[in-house]
Amino acid sequence: MTPTSQGSEEFVDVPVNRLFGWQLRSQSSEQAEIVLPLKPDYVQEEGVVHGGIITAAADTAAVYALLPNLPAETTMTSIDLKVNFLRTVLPAGGDLVARSRVVQRGRRVALCDVEVFQDGKLAAKGLFTYLIFDRESVIA
């Protein structure tokens, strides 16, 4: 992967990216990698990192793999996702690293495969589908 084409300043300008503290480590037209430093606030009742946090990190990595080839007059939104959690993620276990890869990019639909690691071990695997549509059709 190459260094990000979006730039870290633009990445941190996105409110949800700032909220979670995601870091865009690398980005190309086919892949992206984000890092999520874990916080104690991310745990659920049993003291493990909430699956929604892991899924959100995976979704963000997928989006940033698709953005470099997204024409300016279009936008996209998630329409389907499937995540398998493969191991427990603990806040003291180190940062999460989400690596995405574009599987298929069509005119209207795109598909990304994402793997999420903690301490070099695969913690989750997901498949994310996005609808691509004209930006002007978005209702404010």
C-alpha positions, -999 to 999 in steps of 0.1 A, spaced: 0 0 0 11 35 -6 8 65 17 -27 79 19 -39 100 -10 -66 116 11 -41 130 36 -43 127 74 -57 163 78 -88 154 57 -91 121 75 -92 137 109 -116 163 97 -143 136 96 -161 138 130 -165 100 135 -128 95 128 -119 120 155 -144 105 179 -129 70 177 -93 81 172 -88 61 140 -55 66 122 -53 62 84 -20 43 81 -21 37 44 -44 40 14 -44 31 -23 -70 26 -50 -74 -10 -39 -66 -12 -2 -65 7 30 -53 2 66 -65 20 97 -54 17 133 -76 20 162 -59 26 196 -82 9 221 -97 27 251 -113 12 282 -145 30 271 -148 5 242 -156 -25 263 -190 -41 268 -204 -59 299 -179 -87 300 -148 -65 296 -141 -72 260 -142 -47 231 -177 -43 218 -183 -59 184 -198 -27 171 -165 -9 176 -146 -37 157 -172 -36 129 -170 2 127 -133 1 123 -136 -26 95 -163 -5 78 -140 26 79 -111 7 64 -133 -5 35 -146 30 28 -111 44 26 -101 17 1 -130 28 -22 -127 65 -18 -97 71 -41 -116 59 -72 -150 75 -63 -158 102 -88 -165 136 -71 -201 137 -83 -209 104 -65 -211 92 -30 -217 58 -13 -234 42 16 -233 7 32 -260 -16 20 -248 -49 36 -222 -62 59 -211 -96 74 -186 -98 102 -172 -130 118 -156 -124 152 -127 -150 155 -112 -141 189 -117 -120 219 -104 -84 216 -92 -70 249 -85 -33 255 -51 -41 270 -42 -64 240 -29 -36 218 -42 -15 189 -66 -29 163 -54 -29 127 -81 -31 100 -69 -40 65 -93 -37 36 -91 -49 0 -115 -41 -28 -129 -73 -42 -152 -58 -69 -160 -23 -79 -189 -18 -103 -207 13 -115 -233 10 -87 -221 -16 -62 -187 -22 -46 -175 -50 -24 -146 -50 1 -130 -78 22 -116 -67 56 -95 -84 82 -91 -69 117 -60 -78 137 -49 -74 173 -12 -81 182 -8 -97 147 -36 -122 153 -68 -122 131 -97 -111 154 -124 -105 128 -131 -110 91 -158 -91 72 -174 -85 38 -189 -50 32 -211 -40 3 -217 -3 -8 -242 14 -31 -226 41 -53 -250 68 -64 -251 104 -76 -243 130 -49 -271 153 -61 -297 126 -52 -289 129 -15 -316 147 4 -303 172 29 
